[in-house]
Amino acid sequence: MRKTLKSLVLAAALLTAAGCSASVGYRVYDPYRSDYHVWNHDEGVYYDRWVGETHRPHTEFRKLKPEDQHAYFTWRHDHEDHH
């Protein structure tokens, strides 16, 4: 019985940790403001909004040209929920 309980607790802990890391995303450095943005679902929503407002083709952020990344960071810092 104890082995089963320990196994269940371990499995729950691993699943919880995996879920947390998926929601965190990855960090993107903003060299113009010397700060980091955590690229997760929330940042993706802002990025999609920027793409729409600026009429740009949707490209993965990490593949954008440096000047386009700079344009996004400038726009991002001018909008709510600053990082």
PyMOL Python script that loads the backbone (N, CA, C, O; Angstrom):
from pymol import cmd

cmd.read_pdbstr("""\
ATOM      1  N   MET A   1       0.829  -1.202   0.000  1.00  0.00           N
ATOM      2  CA  MET A   1       0.000   0.000   0.000  1.00  0.00           C
ATOM      3  C   MET A   1       0.869   1.260   0.000  1.00  0.00           C
ATOM      4  O   MET A   1       0.580   2.217  -0.719  1.00  0.00           O
ATOM      5  N   ARG A   2       1.936   1.257   0.810  1.00  0.00           N
ATOM      6  CA  ARG A   2       2.802   2.427   0.887  1.00  0.00           C
ATOM      7  C   ARG A   2       3.494   2.706  -0.443  1.00  0.00           C
ATOM      8  O   ARG A   2       3.647   3.862  -0.837  1.00  0.00           O
ATOM      9  N   LYS A   3       3.920   1.629  -1.145  1.00  0.00           N
ATOM     10  CA  LYS A   3       4.576   1.807  -2.442  1.00  0.00           C
ATOM     11  C   LYS A   3       3.636   2.477  -3.431  1.00  0.00           C
ATOM     12  O   LYS A   3       4.037   3.366  -4.183  1.00  0.00           O
ATOM     13  N   THR A   4       2.385   2.042  -3.422  1.00  0.00           N
ATOM     14  CA  THR A   4       1.402   2.622  -4.326  1.00  0.00           C
ATOM     15  C   THR A   4       1.190   4.096  -4.014  1.00  0.00           C
ATOM     16  O   THR A   4       1.151   4.930  -4.919  1.00  0.00           O
ATOM     17  N   LEU A   5       1.056   4.408  -2.744  1.00  0.00           N
ATOM     18  CA  LEU A   5       0.860   5.799  -2.344  1.00  0.00           C
ATOM     19  C   LEU A   5       2.068   6.654  -2.724  1.00  0.00           C
ATOM     20  O   LEU A   5       1.908   7.760  -3.239  1.00  0.00           O
ATOM     21  N   LYS A   6       3.264   6.148  -2.474  1.00  0.00           N
ATOM     22  CA  LYS A   6       4.475   6.888  -2.835  1.00  0.00           C
ATOM     23  C   LYS A   6       4.546   7.095  -4.345  1.00  0.00           C
ATOM     24  O   LYS A   6       4.926   8.169  -4.811  1.00  0.00           O
ATOM     25  N   SER A   7       4.183   6.075  -5.100  1.00  0.00           N
ATOM     26  CA  SER A   7       4.195   6.180  -6.560  1.00  0.00           C
ATOM     27  C   SER A   7       3.213   7.236  -7.043  1.00  0.00           C
ATOM     28  O   SER A   7       3.523   8.018  -7.942  1.00  0.00           O
ATOM     29  N   LEU A   8       2.033   7.258  -6.446  1.00  0.00           N
ATOM     30  CA  LEU A   8       1.026   8.253  -6.824  1.00  0.00           C
ATOM     31  C   LEU A   8       1.482   9.670  -6.493  1.00  0.00           C
ATOM     32  O   LEU A   8       1.296  10.590  -7.289  1.00  0.00           O
ATOM     33  N   VAL A   9       2.075   9.839  -5.326  1.00  0.00           N
ATOM     34  CA  VAL A   9       2.568  11.165  -4.929  1.00  0.00           C
ATOM     35  C   VAL A   9       3.669  11.611  -5.875  1.00  0.00           C
ATOM     36  O   VAL A   9       3.681  12.767  -6.298  1.00  0.00           O
ATOM     37  N   LEU A  10       4.591  10.725  -6.217  1.00  0.00           N
ATOM     38  CA  LEU A  10       5.671  11.053  -7.139  1.00  0.00           C
ATOM     39  C   LEU A  10       5.119  11.401  -8.514  1.00  0.00           C
ATOM     40  O   LEU A  10       5.553  12.378  -9.126  1.00  0.00           O
ATOM     41  N   ALA A  11       4.181  10.625  -8.998  1.00  0.00           N
ATOM     42  CA  ALA A  11       3.583  10.894 -10.308  1.00  0.00           C
ATOM     43  C   ALA A  11       2.881  12.254 -10.316  1.00  0.00           C
ATOM     44  O   ALA A  11       3.001  13.012 -11.279  1.00  0.00           O
ATOM     45  N   ALA A  12       2.159  12.556  -9.256  1.00  0.00           N
ATOM     46  CA  ALA A  12       1.472  13.848  -9.165  1.00  0.00           C
ATOM     47  C   ALA A  12       2.475  14.996  -9.151  1.00  0.00           C
ATOM     48  O   ALA A  12       2.259  16.022  -9.796  1.00  0.00           O
ATOM     49  N   ALA A  13       3.562  14.823  -8.420  1.00  0.00           N
ATOM     50  CA  ALA A  13       4.588  15.872  -8.357  1.00  0.00           C
ATOM     51  C   ALA A  13       5.218  16.095  -9.727  1.00  0.00           C
ATOM     52  O   ALA A  13       5.447  17.238 -10.123  1.00  0.00           O
ATOM     53  N   LEU A  14       5.496  15.025 -10.447  1.00  0.00           N
ATOM     54  CA  LEU A  14       6.093  15.151 -11.776  1.00  0.00           C
ATOM     55  C   LEU A  14       5.140  15.809 -12.756  1.00  0.00           C
ATOM     56  O   LEU A  14       5.549  16.653 -13.554  1.00  0.00           O
ATOM     57  N   LEU A  15       3.883  15.431 -12.701  1.00  0.00           N
ATOM     58  CA  LEU A  15       2.899  16.045 -13.589  1.00  0.00           C
ATOM     59  C   LEU A  15       2.711  17.524 -13.284  1.00  0.00           C
ATOM     60  O   LEU A  15       2.570  18.336 -14.199  1.00  0.00           O
ATOM     61  N   THR A  16       2.707  17.872 -12.016  1.00  0.00           N
ATOM     62  CA  THR A  16       2.579  19.270 -11.621  1.00  0.00           C
ATOM     63  C   THR A  16       3.776  20.067 -12.101  1.00  0.00           C
ATOM     64  O   THR A  16       3.617  21.165 -12.635  1.00  0.00           O
ATOM     65  N   ALA A  17       4.968  19.529 -11.919  1.00  0.00           N
ATOM     66  CA  ALA A  17       6.179  20.222 -12.368  1.00  0.00           C
ATOM     67  C   ALA A  17       6.181  20.390 -13.876  1.00  0.00           C
ATOM     68  O   ALA A  17       6.569  21.445 -14.379  1.00  0.00           O
ATOM     69  N   ALA A  18       5.754  19.368 -14.609  1.00  0.00           N
ATOM     70  CA  ALA A  18       5.703  19.457 -16.063  1.00  0.00           C
ATOM     71  C   ALA A  18       4.693  20.519 -16.490  1.00  0.00           C
ATOM     72  O   ALA A  18       4.954  21.275 -17.426  1.00  0.00           O
ATOM     73  N   GLY A  19       3.553  20.586 -15.823  1.00  0.00           N
ATOM     74  CA  GLY A  19       2.552  21.598 -16.146  1.00  0.00           C
ATOM     75  C   GLY A  19       3.053  22.997 -15.869  1.00  0.00           C
ATOM     76  O   GLY A  19       2.776  23.916 -16.640  1.00  0.00           O
ATOM     77  N   CYS A  20       3.781  23.176 -14.792  1.00  0.00           N
ATOM     78  CA  CYS A  20       4.309  24.502 -14.458  1.00  0.00           C
ATOM     79  C   CYS A  20       5.333  24.949 -15.469  1.00  0.00           C
ATOM     80  O   CYS A  20       5.319  26.106 -15.890  1.00  0.00           O
ATOM     81  N   SER A  21       6.223  24.061 -15.868  1.00  0.00           N
ATOM     82  CA  SER A  21       7.264  24.466 -16.806  1.00  0.00           C
ATOM     83  C   SER A  21       6.669  24.789 -18.172  1.00  0.00           C
ATOM     84  O   SER A  21       7.196  25.639 -18.890  1.00  0.00           O
ATOM     85  N   ALA A  22       5.576  24.120 -18.539  1.00  0.00           N
ATOM     86  CA  ALA A  22       4.948  24.409 -19.817  1.00  0.00           C
ATOM     87  C   ALA A  22       4.316  25.788 -19.805  1.00  0.00           C
ATOM     88  O   ALA A  22       4.291  26.454 -20.840  1.00  0.00           O
ATOM     89  N   SER A  23       3.809  26.235 -18.672  1.00  0.00           N
ATOM     90  CA  SER A  23       3.153  27.535 -18.623  1.00  0.00           C
ATOM     91  C   SER A  23       4.154  28.675 -18.509  1.00  0.00           C
ATOM     92  O   SER A  23       3.818  29.819 -18.816  1.00  0.00           O
ATOM     93  N   VAL A  24       5.361  28.391 -18.079  1.00  0.00           N
ATOM     94  CA  VAL A  24       6.376  29.434 -17.923  1.00  0.00           C
ATOM     95  C   VAL A  24       6.918  29.854 -19.270  1.00  0.00           C
ATOM     96  O   VAL A  24       7.127  31.047 -19.490  1.00  0.00           O
ATOM     97  N   GLY A  25       7.155  28.933 -20.174  1.00  0.00           N
ATOM     98  CA  GLY A  25       7.693  29.264 -21.480  1.00  0.00           C
ATOM     99  C   GLY A  25       9.195  29.443 -21.417  1.00  0.00           C
ATOM    100  O   GLY A  25       9.879  28.750 -20.664  1.00  0.00           O
ATOM    101  N   TYR A  26       9.706  30.367 -22.205  1.00  0.00           N
ATOM    102  CA  TYR A  26      11.135  30.636 -22.222  1.00  0.00           C
ATOM    103  C   TYR A  26      11.345  32.136 -22.106  1.00  0.00           C
ATOM    104  O   TYR A  26      10.420  32.922 -22.310  1.00  0.00           O
ATOM    105  N   ARG A  27      12.568  32.526 -21.777  1.00  0.00           N
ATOM    106  CA  ARG A  27      12.859  33.943 -21.608  1.00  0.00           C
ATOM    107  C   ARG A  27      13.503  34.505 -22.868  1.00  0.00           C
ATOM    108  O   ARG A  27      14.330  33.856 -23.508  1.00  0.00           O
ATOM    109  N   VAL A  28      13.105  35.721 -23.207  1.00  0.00           N
ATOM    110  CA  VAL A  28      13.674  36.434 -24.343  1.00  0.00           C
ATOM    111  C   VAL A  28      14.292  37.716 -23.809  1.00  0.00           C
ATOM    112  O   VAL A  28      13.633  38.477 -23.100  1.00  0.00           O
ATOM    113  N   TYR A  29      15.536  37.956 -24.143  1.00  0.00           N
ATOM    114  CA  TYR A  29      16.241  39.138 -23.658  1.00  0.00           C
ATOM    115  C   TYR A  29      15.944  40.329 -24.551  1.00  0.00           C
ATOM    116  O   TYR A  29      16.016  40.230 -25.776  1.00  0.00           O
ATOM    117  N   ASP A  30      15.616  41.439 -23.942  1.00  0.00           N
ATOM    118  CA  ASP A  30      15.386  42.703 -24.645  1.00  0.00           C
ATOM    119  C   ASP A  30      16.637  43.556 -24.450  1.00  0.00           C
ATOM    120  O   ASP A  30      16.790  44.190 -23.406  1.00  0.00           O
ATOM    121  N   PRO A  31      17.535  43.583 -25.438  1.00  0.00           N
ATOM    122  CA  PRO A  31      18.796  44.315 -25.266  1.00  0.00           C
ATOM    123  C   PRO A  31      18.623  45.834 -25.225  1.00  0.00           C
ATOM    124  O   PRO A  31      19.528  46.553 -24.802  1.00  0.00           O
ATOM    125  N   TYR A  32      17.473  46.316 -25.660  1.00  0.00           N
ATOM    126  CA  TYR A  32      17.242  47.762 -25.699  1.00  0.00           C
ATOM    127  C   TYR A  32      16.839  48.308 -24.338  1.00  0.00           C
ATOM    128  O   TYR A  32      17.057  49.484 -24.046  1.00  0.00           O
ATOM    129  N   ARG A  33      16.254  47.461 -23.511  1.00  0.00           N
ATOM    130  CA  ARG A  33      15.844  47.856 -22.158  1.00  0.00           C
ATOM    131  C   ARG A  33      16.578  47.052 -21.086  1.00  0.00           C
ATOM    132  O   ARG A  33      16.361  47.242 -19.889  1.00  0.00           O
ATOM    133  N   SER A  34      17.435  46.167 -21.531  1.00  0.00           N
ATOM    134  CA  SER A  34      18.211  45.307 -20.626  1.00  0.00           C
ATOM    135  C   SER A  34      17.308  44.543 -19.653  1.00  0.00           C
ATOM    136  O   SER A  34      17.572  44.488 -18.451  1.00  0.00           O
ATOM    137  N   ASP A  35      16.248  43.962 -20.192  1.00  0.00           N
ATOM    138  CA  ASP A  35      15.379  43.143 -19.358  1.00  0.00           C
ATOM    139  C   ASP A  35      14.947  41.905 -20.130  1.00  0.00           C
ATOM    140  O   ASP A  35      15.244  41.757 -21.316  1.00  0.00           O
ATOM    141  N   TYR A  36      14.246  41.029 -19.444  1.00  0.00           N
ATOM    142  CA  TYR A  36      13.784  39.787 -20.039  1.00  0.00           C
ATOM    143  C   TYR A  36      12.266  39.784 -20.104  1.00  0.00           C
ATOM    144  O   TYR A  36      11.585  40.357 -19.254  1.00  0.00           O
ATOM    145  N   HIS A  37      11.762  39.131 -21.121  1.00  0.00           N
ATOM    146  CA  HIS A  37      10.332  38.854 -21.246  1.00  0.00           C
ATOM    147  C   HIS A  37      10.178  37.346 -21.186  1.00  0.00           C
ATOM    148  O   HIS A  37      10.887  36.623 -21.886  1.00  0.00           O
ATOM    149  N   VAL A  38       9.270  36.867 -20.367  1.00  0.00           N
ATOM    150  CA  VAL A  38       8.977  35.434 -20.333  1.00  0.00           C
ATOM    151  C   VAL A  38       8.006  35.175 -21.465  1.00  0.00           C
ATOM    152  O   VAL A  38       6.886  35.685 -21.466  1.00  0.00           O
ATOM    153  N   TRP A  39       8.442  34.377 -22.430  1.00  0.00           N
ATOM    154  CA  TRP A  39       7.611  34.104 -23.591  1.00  0.00           C
ATOM    155  C   TRP A  39       6.716  32.921 -23.264  1.00  0.00           C
ATOM    156  O   TRP A  39       7.130  31.764 -23.343  1.00  0.00           O
ATOM    157  N   ASN A  40       5.487  33.234 -22.898  1.00  0.00           N
ATOM    158  CA  ASN A  40       4.492  32.226 -22.564  1.00  0.00           C
ATOM    159  C   ASN A  40       3.207  32.588 -23.310  1.00  0.00           C
ATOM    160  O   ASN A  40       3.228  33.409 -24.227  1.00  0.00           O
ATOM    161  N   HIS A  41       2.117  31.987 -22.923  1.00  0.00           N
ATOM    162  CA  HIS A  41       0.846  32.255 -23.602  1.00  0.00           C
ATOM    163  C   HIS A  41       0.496  33.747 -23.564  1.00  0.00           C
ATOM    164  O   HIS A  41       0.075  34.312 -24.573  1.00  0.00           O
ATOM    165  N   ASP A  42       0.668  34.377 -22.410  1.00  0.00           N
ATOM    166  CA  ASP A  42       0.305  35.788 -22.267  1.00  0.00           C
ATOM    167  C   ASP A  42       1.129  36.676 -23.200  1.00  0.00           C
ATOM    168  O   ASP A  42       0.587  37.574 -23.845  1.00  0.00           O
ATOM    169  N   GLU A  43       2.429  36.424 -23.270  1.00  0.00           N
ATOM    170  CA  GLU A  43       3.274  37.232 -24.166  1.00  0.00           C
ATOM    171  C   GLU A  43       2.905  36.945 -25.608  1.00  0.00           C
ATOM    172  O   GLU A  43       2.947  37.839 -26.453  1.00  0.00           O
ATOM    173  N   GLY A  44       2.540  35.697 -25.894  1.00  0.00           N
ATOM    174  CA  GLY A  44       2.111  35.344 -27.243  1.00  0.00           C
ATOM    175  C   GLY A  44       0.868  36.105 -27.666  1.00  0.00           C
ATOM    176  O   GLY A  44       0.725  36.469 -28.834  1.00  0.00           O
ATOM    177  N   VAL A  45      -0.032  36.346 -26.722  1.00  0.00           N
ATOM    178  CA  VAL A  45      -1.240  37.122 -27.019  1.00  0.00           C
ATOM    179  C   VAL A  45      -0.863  38.549 -27.397  1.00  0.00           C
ATOM    180  O   VAL A  45      -1.388  39.098 -28.365  1.00  0.00           O
ATOM    181  N   TYR A  46       0.050  39.150 -26.632  1.00  0.00           N
ATOM    182  CA  TYR A  46       0.518  40.498 -26.977  1.00  0.00           C
ATOM    183  C   TYR A  46       1.215  40.503 -28.343  1.00  0.00           C
ATOM    184  O   TYR A  46       1.004  41.412 -29.147  1.00  0.00           O
ATOM    185  N   TYR A  47       2.037  39.497 -28.598  1.00  0.00           N
ATOM    186  CA  TYR A  47       2.747  39.422 -29.873  1.00  0.00           C
ATOM    187  C   TYR A  47       1.762  39.313 -31.034  1.00  0.00           C
ATOM    188  O   TYR A  47       1.919  39.992 -32.050  1.00  0.00           O
ATOM    189  N   ASP A  48       0.751  38.463 -30.886  1.00  0.00           N
ATOM    190  CA  ASP A  48      -0.264  38.328 -31.936  1.00  0.00           C
ATOM    191  C   ASP A  48      -0.981  39.658 -32.167  1.00  0.00           C
ATOM    192  O   ASP A  48      -1.290  40.011 -33.306  1.00  0.00           O
ATOM    193  N   ARG A  49      -1.242  40.381 -31.103  1.00  0.00           N
ATOM    194  CA  ARG A  49      -1.882  41.697 -31.216  1.00  0.00           C
ATOM    195  C   ARG A  49      -0.987  42.665 -31.980  1.00  0.00           C
ATOM    196  O   ARG A  49      -1.457  43.400 -32.848  1.00  0.00           O
ATOM    197  N   TRP A  50       0.306  42.663 -31.654  1.00  0.00           N
ATOM    198  CA  TRP A  50       1.278  43.526 -32.346  1.00  0.00           C
ATOM    199  C   TRP A  50       1.336  43.182 -33.834  1.00  0.00           C
ATOM    200  O   TRP A  50       1.352  44.073 -34.684  1.00  0.00           O
ATOM    201  N   VAL A  51       1.369  41.882 -34.140  1.00  0.00           N
ATOM    202  CA  VAL A  51       1.408  41.447 -35.541  1.00  0.00           C
ATOM    203  C   VAL A  51       0.197  41.996 -36.283  1.00  0.00           C
ATOM    204  O   VAL A  51       0.325  42.506 -37.396  1.00  0.00           O
ATOM    205  N   GLY A  52      -0.980  41.892 -35.667  1.00  0.00           N
ATOM    206  CA  GLY A  52      -2.195  42.389 -36.311  1.00  0.00           C
ATOM    207  C   GLY A  52      -2.211  43.900 -36.470  1.00  0.00           C
ATOM    208  O   GLY A  52      -2.569  44.419 -37.527  1.00  0.00           O
ATOM    209  N   GLU A  53      -1.818  44.605 -35.409  1.00  0.00           N
ATOM    210  CA  GLU A  53      -1.843  46.072 -35.451  1.00  0.00           C
ATOM    211  C   GLU A  53      -0.822  46.643 -36.432  1.00  0.00           C
ATOM    212  O   GLU A  53      -1.044  47.706 -37.010  1.00  0.00           O
ATOM    213  N   THR A  54       0.279  45.954 -36.618  1.00  0.00           N
ATOM    214  CA  THR A  54       1.334  46.471 -37.498  1.00  0.00           C
ATOM    215  C   THR A  54       1.291  45.834 -38.886  1.00  0.00           C
ATOM    216  O   THR A  54       2.133  46.120 -39.738  1.00  0.00           O
ATOM    217  N   HIS A  55       0.303  44.970 -39.102  1.00  0.00           N
ATOM    218  CA  HIS A  55       0.088  44.332 -40.407  1.00  0.00           C
ATOM    219  C   HIS A  55       1.330  43.595 -40.901  1.00  0.00           C
ATOM    220  O   HIS A  55       1.692  43.679 -42.075  1.00  0.00           O
ATOM    221  N   ARG A  56       1.966  42.882 -39.998  1.00  0.00           N
ATOM    222  CA  ARG A  56       3.147  42.096 -40.352  1.00  0.00           C
ATOM    223  C   ARG A  56       2.741  40.642 -40.543  1.00  0.00           C
ATOM    224  O   ARG A  56       1.748  40.190 -39.974  1.00  0.00           O
ATOM    225  N   PRO A  57       3.508  39.909 -41.344  1.00  0.00           N
ATOM    226  CA  PRO A  57       3.230  38.468 -41.435  1.00  0.00           C
ATOM    227  C   PRO A  57       3.591  37.805 -40.116  1.00  0.00           C
ATOM    228  O   PRO A  57       4.558  38.199 -39.463  1.00  0.00           O
ATOM    229  N   HIS A  58       2.820  36.802 -39.723  1.00  0.00           N
ATOM    230  CA  HIS A  58       3.098  36.129 -38.451  1.00  0.00           C
ATOM    231  C   HIS A  58       4.328  35.241 -38.610  1.00  0.00           C
ATOM    232  O   HIS A  58       4.322  34.282 -39.381  1.00  0.00           O
ATOM    233  N   THR A  59       5.368  35.571 -37.878  1.00  0.00           N
ATOM    234  CA  THR A  59       6.625  34.839 -37.877  1.00  0.00           C
ATOM    235  C   THR A  59       6.976  34.550 -36.434  1.00  0.00           C
ATOM    236  O   THR A  59       6.720  35.376 -35.558  1.00  0.00           O
ATOM    237  N   GLU A  60       7.558  33.391 -36.171  1.00  0.00           N
ATOM    238  CA  GLU A  60       7.991  33.097 -34.807  1.00  0.00           C
ATOM    239  C   GLU A  60       8.927  34.219 -34.350  1.00  0.00           C
ATOM    240  O   GLU A  60       9.832  34.620 -35.083  1.00  0.00           O
ATOM    241  N   PHE A  61       8.702  34.718 -33.143  1.00  0.00           N
ATOM    242  CA  PHE A  61       9.447  35.881 -32.659  1.00  0.00           C
ATOM    243  C   PHE A  61      10.948  35.686 -32.782  1.00  0.00           C
ATOM    244  O   PHE A  61      11.656  36.593 -33.219  1.00  0.00           O
ATOM    245  N   ARG A  62      11.440  34.516 -32.403  1.00  0.00           N
ATOM    246  CA  ARG A  62      12.887  34.278 -32.414  1.00  0.00           C
ATOM    247  C   ARG A  62      13.472  34.307 -33.821  1.00  0.00           C
ATOM    248  O   ARG A  62      14.691  34.385 -33.973  1.00  0.00           O
ATOM    249  N   LYS A  63      12.630  34.245 -34.854  1.00  0.00           N
ATOM    250  CA  LYS A  63      13.114  34.281 -36.233  1.00  0.00           C
ATOM    251  C   LYS A  63      12.999  35.667 -36.866  1.00  0.00           C
ATOM    252  O   LYS A  63      13.387  35.864 -38.018  1.00  0.00           O
ATOM    253  N   LEU A  64      12.464  36.629 -36.105  1.00  0.00           N
ATOM    254  CA  LEU A  64      12.350  37.988 -36.632  1.00  0.00           C
ATOM    255  C   LEU A  64      13.718  38.632 -36.772  1.00  0.00           C
ATOM    256  O   LEU A  64      14.660  38.281 -36.063  1.00  0.00           O
ATOM    257  N   LYS A  65      13.813  39.566 -37.683  1.00  0.00           N
ATOM    258  CA  LYS A  65      15.029  40.369 -37.820  1.00  0.00           C
ATOM    259  C   LYS A  65      15.190  41.201 -36.549  1.00  0.00           C
ATOM    260  O   LYS A  65      14.195  41.549 -35.914  1.00  0.00           O
ATOM    261  N   PRO A  66      16.410  41.519 -36.176  1.00  0.00           N
ATOM    262  CA  PRO A  66      16.633  42.321 -34.959  1.00  0.00           C
ATOM    263  C   PRO A  66      15.839  43.625 -34.930  1.00  0.00           C
ATOM    264  O   PRO A  66      15.350  44.025 -33.874  1.00  0.00           O
ATOM    265  N   GLU A  67      15.706  44.294 -36.079  1.00  0.00           N
ATOM    266  CA  GLU A  67      14.949  45.557 -36.089  1.00  0.00           C
ATOM    267  C   GLU A  67      13.459  45.316 -35.829  1.00  0.00           C
ATOM    268  O   GLU A  67      12.796  46.162 -35.229  1.00  0.00           O
ATOM    269  N   ASP A  68      12.932  44.185 -36.268  1.00  0.00           N
ATOM    270  CA  ASP A  68      11.531  43.866 -35.986  1.00  0.00           C
ATOM    271  C   ASP A  68      11.344  43.467 -34.521  1.00  0.00           C
ATOM    272  O   ASP A  68      10.322  43.801 -33.920  1.00  0.00           O
ATOM    273  N   GLN A  69      12.312  42.761 -33.942  1.00  0.00           N
ATOM    274  CA  GLN A  69      12.257  42.457 -32.517  1.00  0.00           C
ATOM    275  C   GLN A  69      12.285  43.753 -31.714  1.00  0.00           C
ATOM    276  O   GLN A  69      11.560  43.895 -30.729  1.00  0.00           O
ATOM    277  N   HIS A  70      13.112  44.684 -32.131  1.00  0.00           N
ATOM    278  CA  HIS A  70      13.185  45.981 -31.451  1.00  0.00           C
ATOM    279  C   HIS A  70      11.844  46.705 -31.543  1.00  0.00           C
ATOM    280  O   HIS A  70      11.375  47.286 -30.564  1.00  0.00           O
ATOM    281  N   ALA A  71      11.235  46.666 -32.721  1.00  0.00           N
ATOM    282  CA  ALA A  71       9.924  47.311 -32.893  1.00  0.00           C
ATOM    283  C   ALA A  71       8.891  46.675 -31.958  1.00  0.00           C
ATOM    284  O   ALA A  71       8.076  47.379 -31.362  1.00  0.00           O
ATOM    285  N   TYR A  72       8.925  45.353 -31.832  1.00  0.00           N
ATOM    286  CA  TYR A  72       7.982  44.689 -30.926  1.00  0.00           C
ATOM    287  C   TYR A  72       8.241  45.104 -29.484  1.00  0.00           C
ATOM    288  O   TYR A  72       7.304  45.455 -28.767  1.00  0.00           O
ATOM    289  N   PHE A  73       9.491  45.071 -29.049  1.00  0.00           N
ATOM    290  CA  PHE A  73       9.808  45.428 -27.663  1.00  0.00           C
ATOM    291  C   PHE A  73       9.401  46.870 -27.367  1.00  0.00           C
ATOM    292  O   PHE A  73       8.904  47.163 -26.279  1.00  0.00           O
ATOM    293  N   THR A  74       9.607  47.762 -28.317  1.00  0.00           N
ATOM    294  CA  THR A  74       9.191  49.155 -28.124  1.00  0.00           C
ATOM    295  C   THR A  74       7.677  49.228 -27.953  1.00  0.00           C
ATOM    296  O   THR A  74       7.180  49.891 -27.043  1.00  0.00           O
ATOM    297  N   TRP A  75       6.958  48.551 -28.824  1.00  0.00           N
ATOM    298  CA  TRP A  75       5.494  48.514 -28.731  1.00  0.00           C
ATOM    299  C   TRP A  75       5.063  47.877 -27.413  1.00  0.00           C
ATOM    300  O   TRP A  75       4.147  48.359 -26.746  1.00  0.00           O
ATOM    301  N   ARG A  76       5.730  46.796 -27.053  1.00  0.00           N
ATOM    302  CA  ARG A  76       5.354  46.047 -25.840  1.00  0.00           C
ATOM    303  C   ARG A  76       5.516  46.886 -24.585  1.00  0.00           C
ATOM    304  O   ARG A  76       4.678  46.828 -23.685  1.00  0.00           O
ATOM    305  N   HIS A  77       6.581  47.662 -24.519  1.00  0.00           N
ATOM    306  CA  HIS A  77       6.808  48.488 -23.343  1.00  0.00           C
ATOM    307  C   HIS A  77       5.845  49.674 -23.279  1.00  0.00           C
ATOM    308  O   HIS A  77       5.668  50.281 -22.223  1.00  0.00           O
ATOM    309  N   ASP A  78       5.241  49.992 -24.391  1.00  0.00           N
ATOM    310  CA  ASP A  78       4.251  51.074 -24.408  1.00  0.00           C
ATOM    311  C   ASP A  78       2.848  50.579 -24.067  1.00  0.00           C
ATOM    312  O   ASP A  78       1.915  51.379 -24.002  1.00  0.00           O
ATOM    313  N   HIS A  79       2.683  49.282 -23.849  1.00  0.00           N
ATOM    314  CA  HIS A  79       1.368  48.712 -23.558  1.00  0.00           C
ATOM    315  C   HIS A  79       1.346  48.115 -22.158  1.00  0.00           C
ATOM    316  O   HIS A  79       2.393  47.879 -21.556  1.00  0.00           O
ATOM    317  N   GLU A  80       0.161  47.878 -21.655  1.00  0.00           N
ATOM    318  CA  GLU A  80       0.001  47.415 -20.273  1.00  0.00           C
ATOM    319  C   GLU A  80       0.724  46.100 -20.010  1.00  0.00           C
ATOM    320  O   GLU A  80       1.172  45.423 -20.935  1.00  0.00           O
ATOM    321  N   ASP A  81       0.826  45.758 -18.744  1.00  0.00           N
ATOM    322  CA  ASP A  81       1.464  44.529 -18.265  1.00  0.00           C
ATOM    323  C   ASP A  81       2.928  44.468 -18.660  1.00  0.00           C
ATOM    324  O   ASP A  81       3.381  43.486 -19.248  1.00  0.00           O
ATOM    325  N   HIS A  82       3.666  45.521 -18.335  1.00  0.00           N
ATOM    326  CA  HIS A  82       5.091  45.583 -18.653  1.00  0.00           C
ATOM    327  C   HIS A  82       5.869  44.487 -17.971  1.00  0.00           C
ATOM    328  O   HIS A  82       5.505  44.038 -16.884  1.00  0.00           O
ATOM    329  N   HIS A  83       6.930  44.061 -18.602  1.00  0.00           N
ATOM    330  CA  HIS A  83       7.822  43.031 -18.040  1.00  0.00           C
ATOM    331  C   HIS A  83       9.154  43.648 -17.707  1.00  0.00           C
ATOM    332  O   HIS A  83      10.051  42.958 -17.223  1.00  0.00           O
TER     333      HIS A  83
END
""", "prot")
cmd.dss("prot")
cmd.show_as("cartoon", "prot")
cmd.util.cbc("prot")
cmd.orient("prot")
